[in-house]
């Protein structure tokens, strides 16, 4: 396979990683905003902040991991395609 066939896949991997980082930064921002507000205090405030922050962070981390896996699989597939054939 030609290397040009992998460009859309690498673009998708890059977009997934970038989106994951955006989600992680948004999750941290949400957490800091909720901690800075004075009306959420005690155990209920901690539970509310955690339930709002954790899914965003986990979603972002999953997107980052998916992008990295996609890059690794694509790089491995490309390397396997270009291996020289052994001669008997």
N, C-alpha and C positions, 0 to 999 in steps of 0.2 A: 504494500500500500504506500502511496505517496505521503510525504509529510504534510502536504497541504490538506489532506483529508482530516487531519487532527486539529486544524485550526478552530473549527466551530466547537469542538469538545473542550479545547483549552480555554476558549472564551467563556464557555458555560462554567467551567471550573473557577475561573477568575471572578466571574460575576457572583457565584455562590460564596466564595470566600469574602469578597467585598461586602456582600449583603450580610454575611455572618458577623463581620466586624461592626457593621452599622447597628445590627441588633444588639450586640454586646455593649456597645457604647450607649445605646438607648436604654438598655436595662440598668446600667450603672447610673445613668442620669436620672432615671425614674427612682431608683433606690435613694440616691442623694437628695432628690427633691422631697421624697416622703420623709426622710430622716430630718430634713431641715424644717419641715412644717411642724408647728407646735401642737396641732390638734391630734396627732397620732402618738399616743404615749402608752407605755406599759406593754403587757403581753398582747393585747388586741392590736396595738399599733405595729408591733413586731410581726405578728401573723399577717396583717394586711400588707405591710411592706414586702414581706417575703413572698406572699402569694402574687403580688404584682410584679416583682422583680425576677424571681426565679424562672418562670416560663420564658421570659424574653431572653435571659442569659443562656438557658439551655438550648433554645431554638437557634440562637446565634452560634453557639459552639457546635451544634449539629451541622449547621450549614458550612462552617469552617472545615470540619472533619470530612464532610461529603466532598467539598472541593479538593481537599488534599488527596483523598482516596481516588477521585476521578483523575487527578493529575498523575498519581502513581500508576494507576492501571493503564492510562494512555501512554505514559513513558515506557512502561514494561512491554506493552503491545508493540510499540514502535521499535523497541530494541530487538524484540523477537523477530519482527518482520525483516530486519536487516542483517540477521546472522548469516555468515557465509556457510555454504553447504560443504559438508565433508566429502572428499573424493575417496573412493575405494581403491 
